[in-house]
């Protein structure tokens, strides 16, 4: 899922760059693309936090073994 979000972000960044190259200035369409990029960045952060939380739960659920000497 995260990889797909990164691909979407890269695609939007390329669209933004193309728009800038075509017009030579910051346009209303670029504002909309910026908003979409920010939304995807938020989704990426949430997904990465979710994965890290799952990873931490797995690590915390491991049985601990102590060897008494």
PDB file of N, CA, C, O and CB in Angstrom:
ATOM      1  N   UNK A   1       0.825  -1.197   0.000  1.00  0.00           N
ATOM      2  CA  UNK A   1       0.000   0.000   0.000  1.00  0.00           C
ATOM      3  C   UNK A   1       0.865   1.257   0.000  1.00  0.00           C
ATOM      4  O   UNK A   1       0.593   2.207  -0.733  1.00  0.00           O
ATOM      5  CB  UNK A   1      -0.936   0.001   1.208  1.00  0.00           C
ATOM      6  N   UNK A   2       1.898   1.254   0.817  1.00  0.00           N
ATOM      7  CA  UNK A   2       2.755   2.434   0.902  1.00  0.00           C
ATOM      8  C   UNK A   2       3.445   2.708  -0.429  1.00  0.00           C
ATOM      9  O   UNK A   2       3.595   3.860  -0.834  1.00  0.00           O
ATOM     10  CB  UNK A   2       3.797   2.257   2.009  1.00  0.00           C
ATOM     11  N   UNK A   3       3.861   1.649  -1.099  1.00  0.00           N
ATOM     12  CA  UNK A   3       4.529   1.823  -2.394  1.00  0.00           C
ATOM     13  C   UNK A   3       3.598   2.503  -3.400  1.00  0.00           C
ATOM     14  O   UNK A   3       4.027   3.359  -4.173  1.00  0.00           O
ATOM     15  CB  UNK A   3       5.001   0.460  -2.944  1.00  0.00           C
ATOM     16  N   UNK A   4       2.321   2.114  -3.382  1.00  0.00           N
ATOM     17  CA  UNK A   4       1.346   2.741  -4.282  1.00  0.00           C
ATOM     18  C   UNK A   4       1.196   4.235  -3.984  1.00  0.00           C
ATOM     19  O   UNK A   4       1.070   5.055  -4.893  1.00  0.00           O
ATOM     20  CB  UNK A   4      -0.018   2.041  -4.161  1.00  0.00           C
ATOM     21  N   UNK A   5       1.211   4.565  -2.700  1.00  0.00           N
ATOM     22  CA  UNK A   5       1.093   5.978  -2.318  1.00  0.00           C
ATOM     23  C   UNK A   5       2.312   6.766  -2.788  1.00  0.00           C
ATOM     24  O   UNK A   5       2.184   7.896  -3.260  1.00  0.00           O
ATOM     25  CB  UNK A   5       0.930   6.115  -0.790  1.00  0.00           C
ATOM     26  N   UNK A   6       3.483   6.171  -2.659  1.00  0.00           N
ATOM     27  CA  UNK A   6       4.690   6.850  -3.141  1.00  0.00           C
ATOM     28  C   UNK A   6       4.648   7.042  -4.657  1.00  0.00           C
ATOM     29  O   UNK A   6       5.097   8.068  -5.168  1.00  0.00           O
ATOM     30  CB  UNK A   6       5.945   6.054  -2.748  1.00  0.00           C
ATOM     31  N   UNK A   7       4.109   6.059  -5.370  1.00  0.00           N
ATOM     32  CA  UNK A   7       3.985   6.183  -6.829  1.00  0.00           C
ATOM     33  C   UNK A   7       3.011   7.297  -7.192  1.00  0.00           C
ATOM     34  O   UNK A   7       3.265   8.069  -8.117  1.00  0.00           O
ATOM     35  CB  UNK A   7       3.518   4.849  -7.451  1.00  0.00           C
ATOM     36  N   UNK A   8       1.893   7.384  -6.462  1.00  0.00           N
ATOM     37  CA  UNK A   8       0.924   8.456  -6.707  1.00  0.00           C
ATOM     38  C   UNK A   8       1.552   9.823  -6.453  1.00  0.00           C
ATOM     39  O   UNK A   8       1.357  10.768  -7.217  1.00  0.00           O
ATOM     40  CB  UNK A   8      -0.321   8.271  -5.819  1.00  0.00           C
ATOM     41  N   UNK A   9       2.310   9.905  -5.363  1.00  0.00           N
ATOM     42  CA  UNK A   9       2.965  11.166  -5.004  1.00  0.00           C
ATOM     43  C   UNK A   9       3.938  11.574  -6.100  1.00  0.00           C
ATOM     44  O   UNK A   9       3.956  12.734  -6.512  1.00  0.00           O
ATOM     45  CB  UNK A   9       3.703  11.039  -3.649  1.00  0.00           C
ATOM     46  N   UNK A  10       4.739  10.643  -6.569  1.00  0.00           N
ATOM     47  CA  UNK A  10       5.718  10.940  -7.618  1.00  0.00           C
ATOM     48  C   UNK A  10       5.007  11.389  -8.903  1.00  0.00           C
ATOM     49  O   UNK A  10       5.451  12.323  -9.570  1.00  0.00           O
ATOM     50  CB  UNK A  10       6.607   9.697  -7.898  1.00  0.00           C
ATOM     51  N   UNK A  11       3.915  10.722  -9.236  1.00  0.00           N
ATOM     52  CA  UNK A  11       3.152  11.084 -10.423  1.00  0.00           C
ATOM     53  C   UNK A  11       2.607  12.506 -10.315  1.00  0.00           C
ATOM     54  O   UNK A  11       2.664  13.273 -11.276  1.00  0.00           O
ATOM     55  CB  UNK A  11       2.005  10.095 -10.639  1.00  0.00           C
ATOM     56  N   UNK A  12       2.082  12.852  -9.147  1.00  0.00           N
ATOM     57  CA  UNK A  12       1.566  14.207  -8.944  1.00  0.00           C
ATOM     58  C   UNK A  12       2.685  15.239  -8.991  1.00  0.00           C
ATOM     59  O   UNK A  12       2.507  16.336  -9.522  1.00  0.00           O
ATOM     60  CB  UNK A  12       0.826  14.301  -7.609  1.00  0.00           C
ATOM     61  N   UNK A  13       3.835  14.883  -8.434  1.00  0.00           N
ATOM     62  CA  UNK A  13       4.968  15.812  -8.482  1.00  0.00           C
ATOM     63  C   UNK A  13       5.398  16.072  -9.933  1.00  0.00           C
ATOM     64  O   UNK A  13       5.732  17.200 -10.297  1.00  0.00           O
ATOM     65  CB  UNK A  13       6.157  15.254  -7.663  1.00  0.00           C
ATOM     66  N   UNK A  14       5.385  15.029 -10.743  1.00  0.00           N
ATOM     67  CA  UNK A  14       5.728  15.190 -12.151  1.00  0.00           C
ATOM     68  C   UNK A  14       4.681  16.040 -12.879  1.00  0.00           C
ATOM     69  O   UNK A  14       5.018  16.855 -13.738  1.00  0.00           O
ATOM     70  CB  UNK A  14       5.860  13.816 -12.825  1.00  0.00           C
ATOM     71  N   UNK A  15       3.417  15.839 -12.526  1.00  0.00           N
ATOM     72  CA  UNK A  15       2.346  16.666 -13.112  1.00  0.00           C
ATOM     73  C   UNK A  15       2.531  18.134 -12.733  1.00  0.00           C
ATOM     74  O   UNK A  15       2.365  19.030 -13.561  1.00  0.00           O
ATOM     75  CB  UNK A  15       0.954  16.170 -12.644  1.00  0.00           C
ATOM     76  N   UNK A  16       2.879  18.361 -11.465  1.00  0.00           N
ATOM     77  CA  UNK A  16       3.114  19.722 -10.987  1.00  0.00           C
ATOM     78  C   UNK A  16       4.258  20.356 -11.769  1.00  0.00           C
ATOM     79  O   UNK A  16       4.153  21.497 -12.221  1.00  0.00           O
ATOM     80  CB  UNK A  16       3.427  19.727  -9.473  1.00  0.00           C
ATOM     81  N   UNK A  17       5.356  19.607 -11.928  1.00  0.00           N
ATOM     82  CA  UNK A  17       6.520  20.118 -12.646  1.00  0.00           C
ATOM     83  C   UNK A  17       6.181  20.414 -14.113  1.00  0.00           C
ATOM     84  O   UNK A  17       6.610  21.426 -14.667  1.00  0.00           O
ATOM     85  CB  UNK A  17       7.677  19.110 -12.563  1.00  0.00           C
ATOM     86  N   UNK A  18       5.410  19.523 -14.728  1.00  0.00           N
ATOM     87  CA  UNK A  18       5.014  19.728 -16.120  1.00  0.00           C
ATOM     88  C   UNK A  18       4.146  20.974 -16.254  1.00  0.00           C
ATOM     89  O   UNK A  18       4.303  21.756 -17.192  1.00  0.00           O
ATOM     90  CB  UNK A  18       4.264  18.498 -16.654  1.00  0.00           C
ATOM     91  N   UNK A  19       3.238  21.145 -15.316  1.00  0.00           N
ATOM     92  CA  UNK A  19       2.377  22.333 -15.324  1.00  0.00           C
ATOM     93  C   UNK A  19       3.222  23.603 -15.209  1.00  0.00           C
ATOM     94  O   UNK A  19       2.972  24.590 -15.901  1.00  0.00           O
ATOM     95  CB  UNK A  19       1.347  22.268 -14.169  1.00  0.00           C
ATOM     96  N   UNK A  20       4.210  23.566 -14.341  1.00  0.00           N
ATOM     97  CA  UNK A  20       5.082  24.729 -14.167  1.00  0.00           C
ATOM     98  C   UNK A  20       5.890  25.002 -15.435  1.00  0.00           C
ATOM     99  O   UNK A  20       6.037  26.148 -15.860  1.00  0.00           O
ATOM    100  CB  UNK A  20       6.027  24.516 -12.974  1.00  0.00           C
ATOM    101  N   UNK A  21       6.408  23.930 -16.025  1.00  0.00           N
ATOM    102  CA  UNK A  21       7.189  24.096 -17.257  1.00  0.00           C
ATOM    103  C   UNK A  21       6.336  24.652 -18.400  1.00  0.00           C
ATOM    104  O   UNK A  21       6.813  25.433 -19.222  1.00  0.00           O
ATOM    105  CB  UNK A  21       7.805  22.758 -17.674  1.00  0.00           C
ATOM    106  N   UNK A  22       5.071  24.238 -18.437  1.00  0.00           N
ATOM    107  CA  UNK A  22       4.178  24.711 -19.502  1.00  0.00           C
ATOM    108  C   UNK A  22       3.798  26.181 -19.333  1.00  0.00           C
ATOM    109  O   UNK A  22       3.777  26.941 -20.301  1.00  0.00           O
ATOM    110  CB  UNK A  22       2.917  23.860 -19.538  1.00  0.00           C
ATOM    111  N   UNK A  23       3.497  26.574 -18.092  1.00  0.00           N
ATOM    112  CA  UNK A  23       2.983  27.925 -17.873  1.00  0.00           C
ATOM    113  C   UNK A  23       4.050  28.915 -17.419  1.00  0.00           C
ATOM    114  O   UNK A  23       3.928  30.115 -17.665  1.00  0.00           O
ATOM    115  CB  UNK A  23       1.881  27.885 -16.858  1.00  0.00           C
ATOM    116  N   UNK A  24       5.088  28.425 -16.764  1.00  0.00           N
ATOM    117  CA  UNK A  24       6.139  29.316 -16.285  1.00  0.00           C
ATOM    118  C   UNK A  24       5.790  30.072 -15.021  1.00  0.00           C
ATOM    119  O   UNK A  24       6.564  30.907 -14.553  1.00  0.00           O
ATOM    120  CB  UNK A  24       6.480  30.285 -17.341  1.00  0.00           C
ATOM    121  N   UNK A  25       4.627  29.779 -14.469  1.00  0.00           N
ATOM    122  CA  UNK A  25       4.228  30.432 -13.221  1.00  0.00           C
ATOM    123  C   UNK A  25       3.357  29.480 -12.412  1.00  0.00           C
ATOM    124  O   UNK A  25       2.945  28.426 -12.895  1.00  0.00           O
ATOM    125  CB  UNK A  25       3.473  31.763 -13.503  1.00  0.00           C
ATOM    126  N   UNK A  26       3.086  29.874 -11.165  1.00  0.00           N
ATOM    127  CA  UNK A  26       2.293  29.070 -10.244  1.00  0.00           C
ATOM    128  C   UNK A  26       0.816  29.257 -10.586  1.00  0.00           C
ATOM    129  O   UNK A  26       0.290  30.367 -10.500  1.00  0.00           O
ATOM    130  CB  UNK A  26       2.582  29.464  -8.756  1.00  0.00           C
ATOM    131  N   UNK A  27       0.149  28.166 -10.973  1.00  0.00           N
ATOM    132  CA  UNK A  27      -1.233  28.263 -11.434  1.00  0.00           C
ATOM    133  C   UNK A  27      -2.202  27.660 -10.423  1.00  0.00           C
ATOM    134  O   UNK A  27      -1.797  27.013  -9.458  1.00  0.00           O
ATOM    135  CB  UNK A  27      -1.389  27.569 -12.782  1.00  0.00           C
ATOM    136  N   UNK A  28      -3.468  27.883 -10.662  1.00  0.00           N
ATOM    137  CA  UNK A  28      -4.509  27.336  -9.801  1.00  0.00           C
ATOM    138  C   UNK A  28      -4.480  25.804  -9.823  1.00  0.00           C
ATOM    139  O   UNK A  28      -4.715  25.162  -8.799  1.00  0.00           O
ATOM    140  CB  UNK A  28      -5.892  27.852 -10.238  1.00  0.00           C
ATOM    141  N   UNK A  29      -4.198  25.233 -10.968  1.00  0.00           N
ATOM    142  CA  UNK A  29      -4.102  23.781 -11.075  1.00  0.00           C
ATOM    143  C   UNK A  29      -2.961  23.250 -10.200  1.00  0.00           C
ATOM    144  O   UNK A  29      -3.068  22.166  -9.626  1.00  0.00           O
ATOM    145  CB  UNK A  29      -3.891  23.363 -12.544  1.00  0.00           C
ATOM    146  N   UNK A  30      -1.885  24.009 -10.104  1.00  0.00           N
ATOM    147  CA  UNK A  30      -0.756  23.599  -9.266  1.00  0.00           C
ATOM    148  C   UNK A  30      -1.139  23.634  -7.787  1.00  0.00           C
ATOM    149  O   UNK A  30      -0.653  22.820  -7.002  1.00  0.00           O
ATOM    150  CB  UNK A  30       0.462  24.507  -9.521  1.00  0.00           C
ATOM    151  N   UNK A  31      -2.000  24.564  -7.407  1.00  0.00           N
ATOM    152  CA  UNK A  31      -2.495  24.621  -6.031  1.00  0.00           C
ATOM    153  C   UNK A  31      -3.260  23.341  -5.713  1.00  0.00           C
ATOM    154  O   UNK A  31      -3.091  22.760  -4.640  1.00  0.00           O
ATOM    155  CB  UNK A  31      -3.399  25.866  -5.816  1.00  0.00           C
ATOM    156  N   UNK A  32      -4.096  22.907  -6.643  1.00  0.00           N
ATOM    157  CA  UNK A  32      -4.865  21.677  -6.450  1.00  0.00           C
ATOM    158  C   UNK A  32      -3.938  20.456  -6.374  1.00  0.00           C
ATOM    159  O   UNK A  32      -4.155  19.556  -5.563  1.00  0.00           O
ATOM    160  CB  UNK A  32      -5.886  21.500  -7.593  1.00  0.00           C
ATOM    161  N   UNK A  33      -2.919  20.434  -7.212  1.00  0.00           N
ATOM    162  CA  UNK A  33      -1.958  19.327  -7.180  1.00  0.00           C
ATOM    163  C   UNK A  33      -1.215  19.328  -5.848  1.00  0.00           C
ATOM    164  O   UNK A  33      -0.993  18.267  -5.265  1.00  0.00           O
ATOM    165  CB  UNK A  33      -0.955  19.430  -8.360  1.00  0.00           C
ATOM    166  N   UNK A  34      -0.829  20.509  -5.362  1.00  0.00           N
ATOM    167  CA  UNK A  34      -0.167  20.610  -4.054  1.00  0.00           C
ATOM    168  C   UNK A  34      -1.035  20.028  -2.946  1.00  0.00           C
ATOM    169  O   UNK A  34      -0.542  19.309  -2.077  1.00  0.00           O
ATOM    170  CB  UNK A  34       0.170  22.071  -3.737  1.00  0.00           C
ATOM    171  N   UNK A  35      -2.320  20.338  -2.978  1.00  0.00           N
ATOM    172  CA  UNK A  35      -3.240  19.830  -1.957  1.00  0.00           C
ATOM    173  C   UNK A  35      -3.322  18.304  -2.017  1.00  0.00           C
ATOM    174  O   UNK A  35      -3.346  17.640  -0.981  1.00  0.00           O
ATOM    175  CB  UNK A  35      -4.643  20.448  -2.138  1.00  0.00           C
ATOM    176  N   UNK A  36      -3.366  17.752  -3.227  1.00  0.00           N
ATOM    177  CA  UNK A  36      -3.400  16.298  -3.377  1.00  0.00           C
ATOM    178  C   UNK A  36      -2.113  15.668  -2.856  1.00  0.00           C
ATOM    179  O   UNK A  36      -2.150  14.621  -2.209  1.00  0.00           O
ATOM    180  CB  UNK A  36      -3.619  15.915  -4.847  1.00  0.00           C
ATOM    181  N   UNK A  37      -0.980  16.302  -3.135  1.00  0.00           N
ATOM    182  CA  UNK A  37       0.309  15.789  -2.655  1.00  0.00           C
ATOM    183  C   UNK A  37       0.337  15.794  -1.135  1.00  0.00           C
ATOM    184  O   UNK A  37       0.778  14.820  -0.524  1.00  0.00           O
ATOM    185  CB  UNK A  37       1.483  16.630  -3.217  1.00  0.00           C
ATOM    186  N   UNK A  38      -0.127  16.876  -0.513  1.00  0.00           N
ATOM    187  CA  UNK A  38      -0.159  16.941   0.951  1.00  0.00           C
ATOM    188  C   UNK A  38      -1.051  15.850   1.531  1.00  0.00           C
ATOM    189  O   UNK A  38      -0.725  15.252   2.556  1.00  0.00           O
ATOM    190  CB  UNK A  38      -0.647  18.318   1.416  1.00  0.00           C
ATOM    191  N   UNK A  39      -2.185  15.591   0.867  1.00  0.00           N
ATOM    192  CA  UNK A  39      -3.076  14.528   1.321  1.00  0.00           C
ATOM    193  C   UNK A  39      -2.414  13.161   1.242  1.00  0.00           C
ATOM    194  O   UNK A  39      -2.566  12.338   2.145  1.00  0.00           O
ATOM    195  CB  UNK A  39      -4.349  14.530   0.502  1.00  0.00           C
ATOM    196  N   UNK A  40      -1.687  12.924   0.173  1.00  0.00           N
ATOM    197  CA  UNK A  40      -1.005  11.637   0.026  1.00  0.00           C
ATOM    198  C   UNK A  40       0.119  11.504   1.045  1.00  0.00           C
ATOM    199  O   UNK A  40       0.340  10.419   1.582  1.00  0.00           O
ATOM    200  CB  UNK A  40      -0.450  11.479  -1.397  1.00  0.00           C
ATOM    201  N   UNK A  41       0.829  12.590   1.315  1.00  0.00           N
ATOM    202  CA  UNK A  41       1.877  12.556   2.338  1.00  0.00           C
ATOM    203  C   UNK A  41       1.279  12.185   3.687  1.00  0.00           C
ATOM    204  O   UNK A  41       1.870  11.406   4.435  1.00  0.00           O
ATOM    205  CB  UNK A  41       2.601  13.916   2.428  1.00  0.00           C
ATOM    206  N   UNK A  42       0.111  12.737   4.002  1.00  0.00           N
ATOM    207  CA  UNK A  42      -0.571  12.394   5.251  1.00  0.00           C
ATOM    208  C   UNK A  42      -0.925  10.912   5.279  1.00  0.00           C
ATOM    209  O   UNK A  42      -0.741  10.251   6.301  1.00  0.00           O
ATOM    210  CB  UNK A  42      -1.838  13.246   5.426  1.00  0.00           C
ATOM    211  N   UNK A  43      -1.430  10.388   4.169  1.00  0.00           N
ATOM    212  CA  UNK A  43      -1.764   8.966   4.090  1.00  0.00           C
ATOM    213  C   UNK A  43      -0.523   8.099   4.268  1.00  0.00           C
ATOM    214  O   UNK A  43      -0.573   7.068   4.939  1.00  0.00           O
ATOM    215  CB  UNK A  43      -2.437   8.649   2.752  1.00  0.00           C
ATOM    216  N   UNK A  44       0.592   8.518   3.667  1.00  0.00           N
ATOM    217  CA  UNK A  44       1.842   7.769   3.805  1.00  0.00           C
ATOM    218  C   UNK A  44       2.269   7.726   5.266  1.00  0.00           C
ATOM    219  O   UNK A  44       2.635   6.668   5.777  1.00  0.00           O
ATOM    220  CB  UNK A  44       2.954   8.398   2.939  1.00  0.00           C
ATOM    221  N   UNK A  45       2.223   8.870   5.936  1.00  0.00           N
ATOM    222  CA  UNK A  45       2.607   8.928   7.348  1.00  0.00           C
ATOM    223  C   UNK A  45       1.719   8.028   8.194  1.00  0.00           C
ATOM    224  O   UNK A  45       2.212   7.315   9.068  1.00  0.00           O
ATOM    225  CB  UNK A  45       2.535  10.368   7.864  1.00  0.00           C
ATOM    226  N   UNK A  46       0.411   8.054   7.940  1.00  0.00           N
ATOM    227  CA  UNK A  46      -0.511   7.213   8.704  1.00  0.00           C
ATOM    228  C   UNK A  46      -0.238   5.734   8.453  1.00  0.00           C
ATOM    229  O   UNK A  46      -0.234   4.939   9.393  1.00  0.00           O
ATOM    230  CB  UNK A  46      -1.964   7.548   8.344  1.00  0.00           C
ATOM    231  N   UNK A  47      -0.013   5.362   7.212  1.00  0.00           N
ATOM    232  CA  UNK A  47       0.245   3.966   6.872  1.00  0.00           C
ATOM    233  C   UNK A  47       1.557   3.489   7.480  1.00  0.00           C
ATOM    234  O   UNK A  47       1.631   2.375   7.998  1.00  0.00           O
ATOM    235  CB  UNK A  47       0.270   3.781   5.355  1.00  0.00           C
ATOM    236  N   UNK A  48       2.592   4.322   7.420  1.00  0.00           N
ATOM    237  CA  UNK A  48       3.867   3.938   8.012  1.00  0.00           C
ATOM    238  C   UNK A  48       3.761   3.832   9.526  1.00  0.00           C
ATOM    239  O   UNK A  48       4.388   2.958  10.126  1.00  0.00           O
ATOM    240  CB  UNK A  48       4.951   4.938   7.632  1.00  0.00           C
ATOM    241  N   UNK A  49       2.987   4.695  10.150  1.00  0.00           N
ATOM    242  CA  UNK A  49       2.780   4.612  11.603  1.00  0.00           C
ATOM    243  C   UNK A  49       2.016   3.344  11.957  1.00  0.00           C
ATOM    244  O   UNK A  49       2.319   2.698  12.960  1.00  0.00           O
ATOM    245  CB  UNK A  49       2.018   5.854  12.121  1.00  0.00           C
ATOM    246  N   UNK A  50       1.028   2.981  11.144  1.00  0.00           N
ATOM    247  CA  UNK A  50       0.263   1.759  11.385  1.00  0.00           C
ATOM    248  C   UNK A  50       1.154   0.532  11.285  1.00  0.00           C
ATOM    249  O   UNK A  50       1.078  -0.366  12.124  1.00  0.00           O
ATOM    250  CB  UNK A  50      -0.898   1.647  10.394  1.00  0.00           C
ATOM    251  N   UNK A  51       1.996   0.492  10.265  1.00  0.00           N
ATOM    252  CA  UNK A  51       2.905  -0.641  10.083  1.00  0.00           C
ATOM    253  C   UNK A  51       3.894  -0.718  11.249  1.00  0.00           C
ATOM    254  O   UNK A  51       4.165  -1.803  11.762  1.00  0.00           O
ATOM    255  CB  UNK A  51       3.666  -0.520   8.736  1.00  0.00           C
ATOM    256  N   UNK A  52       4.427   0.419  11.661  1.00  0.00           N
ATOM    257  CA  UNK A  52       5.362   0.436  12.788  1.00  0.00           C
ATOM    258  C   UNK A  52       4.679  -0.012  14.069  1.00  0.00           C
ATOM    259  O   UNK A  52       5.280  -0.724  14.874  1.00  0.00           O
ATOM    260  CB  UNK A  52       5.956   1.834  12.972  1.00  0.00           C
ATOM    261  N   UNK A  53       3.428   0.397  14.267  1.00  0.00           N
ATOM    262  CA  UNK A  53       2.672  -0.036  15.443  1.00  0.00           C
ATOM    263  C   UNK A  53       2.486  -1.552  15.440  1.00  0.00           C
ATOM    264  O   UNK A  53       2.648  -2.202  16.473  1.00  0.00           O
ATOM    265  CB  UNK A  53       1.304   0.666  15.491  1.00  0.00           C
ATOM    266  N   UNK A  54       2.148  -2.111  14.286  1.00  0.00           N
ATOM    267  CA  UNK A  54       2.013  -3.568  14.182  1.00  0.00           C
ATOM    268  C   UNK A  54       3.342  -4.261  14.467  1.00  0.00           C
ATOM    269  O   UNK A  54       3.389  -5.283  15.153  1.00  0.00           O
ATOM    270  CB  UNK A  54       1.502  -3.962  12.785  1.00  0.00           C
ATOM    271  N   UNK A  55       4.407  -3.698  13.938  1.00  0.00           N
ATOM    272  CA  UNK A  55       5.734  -4.269  14.168  1.00  0.00           C
ATOM    273  C   UNK A  55       6.067  -4.252  15.662  1.00  0.00           C
ATOM    274  O   UNK A  55       6.594  -5.227  16.198  1.00  0.00           O
ATOM    275  CB  UNK A  55       6.807  -3.493  13.366  1.00  0.00           C
ATOM    276  N   UNK A  56       5.757  -3.142  16.327  1.00  0.00           N
ATOM    277  CA  UNK A  56       6.021  -3.044  17.760  1.00  0.00           C
ATOM    278  C   UNK A  56       5.177  -4.035  18.552  1.00  0.00           C
ATOM    279  O   UNK A  56       5.660  -4.619  19.522  1.00  0.00           O
ATOM    280  CB  UNK A  56       5.755  -1.625  18.250  1.00  0.00           C
ATOM    281  N   UNK A  57       3.928  -4.231  18.154  1.00  0.00           N
ATOM    282  CA  UNK A  57       3.068  -5.199  18.834  1.00  0.00           C
ATOM    283  C   UNK A  57       3.623  -6.611  18.693  1.00  0.00           C
ATOM    284  O   UNK A  57       3.576  -7.401  19.636  1.00  0.00           O
ATOM    285  CB  UNK A  57       1.640  -5.134  18.277  1.00  0.00           C
ATOM    286  N   UNK A  58       4.144  -6.921  17.517  1.00  0.00           N
ATOM    287  CA  UNK A  58       4.722  -8.248  17.300  1.00  0.00           C
ATOM    288  C   UNK A  58       5.955  -8.433  18.183  1.00  0.00           C
ATOM    289  O   UNK A  58       6.133  -9.482  18.801  1.00  0.00           O
ATOM    290  CB  UNK A  58       5.089  -8.449  15.809  1.00  0.00           C
ATOM    291  N   UNK A  59       6.800  -7.412  18.238  1.00  0.00           N
ATOM    292  CA  UNK A  59       8.004  -7.495  19.063  1.00  0.00           C
ATOM    293  C   UNK A  59       7.633  -7.621  20.535  1.00  0.00           C
ATOM    294  O   UNK A  59       8.232  -8.412  21.264  1.00  0.00           O
ATOM    295  CB  UNK A  59       8.900  -6.262  18.842  1.00  0.00           C
ATOM    296  N   UNK A  60       6.654  -6.847  20.969  1.00  0.00           N
ATOM    297  CA  UNK A  60       6.237  -6.877  22.375  1.00  0.00           C
ATOM    298  C   UNK A  60       5.556  -8.184  22.749  1.00  0.00           C
ATOM    299  O   UNK A  60       5.551  -8.555  23.922  1.00  0.00           O
ATOM    300  CB  UNK A  60       5.304  -5.720  22.665  1.00  0.00           C
ATOM    301  N   UNK A  61       4.986  -8.887  21.788  1.00  0.00           N
ATOM    302  CA  UNK A  61       4.266 -10.118  22.107  1.00  0.00           C
ATOM    303  C   UNK A  61       5.174 -11.345  22.162  1.00  0.00           C
ATOM    304  O   UNK A  61       4.727 -12.432  22.531  1.00  0.00           O
ATOM    305  CB  UNK A  61       3.179 -10.345  21.093  1.00  0.00           C
ATOM    306  N   UNK A  62       6.430 -11.177  21.803  1.00  0.00           N
ATOM    307  CA  UNK A  62       7.360 -12.303  21.872  1.00  0.00           C
ATOM    308  C   UNK A  62       7.518 -12.748  23.317  1.00  0.00           C
ATOM    309  O   UNK A  62       7.624 -11.924  24.225  1.00  0.00           O
ATOM    310  CB  UNK A  62       8.733 -11.923  21.268  1.00  0.00           C
ATOM    311  N   UNK A  63       7.532 -14.052  23.519  1.00  0.00           N
ATOM    312  CA  UNK A  63       7.755 -14.525  24.890  1.00  0.00           C
ATOM    313  C   UNK A  63       9.201 -14.255  25.312  1.00  0.00           C
ATOM    314  O   UNK A  63      10.145 -14.460  24.550  1.00  0.00           O
ATOM    315  CB  UNK A  63       7.432 -16.039  25.006  1.00  0.00           C
ATOM    316  N   UNK A  64       9.333 -13.799  26.528  1.00  0.00           N
ATOM    317  CA  UNK A  64      10.673 -13.547  27.042  1.00  0.00           C
ATOM    318  C   UNK A  64      11.111 -14.750  27.866  1.00  0.00           C
ATOM    319  O   UNK A  64      10.365 -15.252  28.707  1.00  0.00           O
ATOM    320  CB  UNK A  64      10.715 -12.241  27.894  1.00  0.00           C
ATOM    321  N   UNK A  65      12.292 -15.188  27.617  1.00  0.00           N
ATOM    322  CA  UNK A  65      12.836 -16.347  28.314  1.00  0.00           C
ATOM    323  C   UNK A  65      13.990 -15.892  29.159  1.00  0.00           C
ATOM    324  O   UNK A  65      14.925 -15.251  28.680  1.00  0.00           O
ATOM    325  CB  UNK A  65      13.277 -17.452  27.329  1.00  0.00           C
ATOM    326  N   UNK A  66      13.911 -16.232  30.417  1.00  0.00           N
ATOM    327  CA  UNK A  66      15.047 -15.906  31.286  1.00  0.00           C
ATOM    328  C   UNK A  66      15.642 -17.213  31.784  1.00  0.00           C
ATOM    329  O   UNK A  66      14.931 -18.166  32.103  1.00  0.00           O
ATOM    330  CB  UNK A  66      14.613 -14.986  32.489  1.00  0.00           C
ATOM    331  N   UNK A  67      16.925 -17.228  31.840  1.00  0.00           N
ATOM    332  CA  UNK A  67      17.633 -18.423  32.285  1.00  0.00           C
ATOM    333  C   UNK A  67      18.137 -18.155  33.679  1.00  0.00           C
ATOM    334  O   UNK A  67      18.972 -17.279  33.901  1.00  0.00           O
ATOM    335  CB  UNK A  67      18.804 -18.801  31.322  1.00  0.00           C
ATOM    336  N   UNK A  68      17.622 -18.916  34.608  1.00  0.00           N
ATOM    337  CA  UNK A  68      18.049 -18.761  35.995  1.00  0.00           C
ATOM    338  C   UNK A  68      19.308 -19.597  36.212  1.00  0.00           C
ATOM    339  O   UNK A  68      19.367 -20.774  35.857  1.00  0.00           O
ATOM    340  CB  UNK A  68      16.916 -19.184  36.988  1.00  0.00           C
ATOM    341  N   UNK A  69      20.289 -18.968  36.793  1.00  0.00           N
ATOM    342  CA  UNK A  69      21.533 -19.729  37.044  1.00  0.00           C
ATOM    343  C   UNK A  69      21.719 -20.020  38.487  1.00  0.00           C
ATOM    344  O   UNK A  69      22.707 -20.647  38.868  1.00  0.00           O
ATOM    345  CB  UNK A  69      22.737 -18.983  36.536  1.00  0.00           C
TER     346      UNK A  69
END
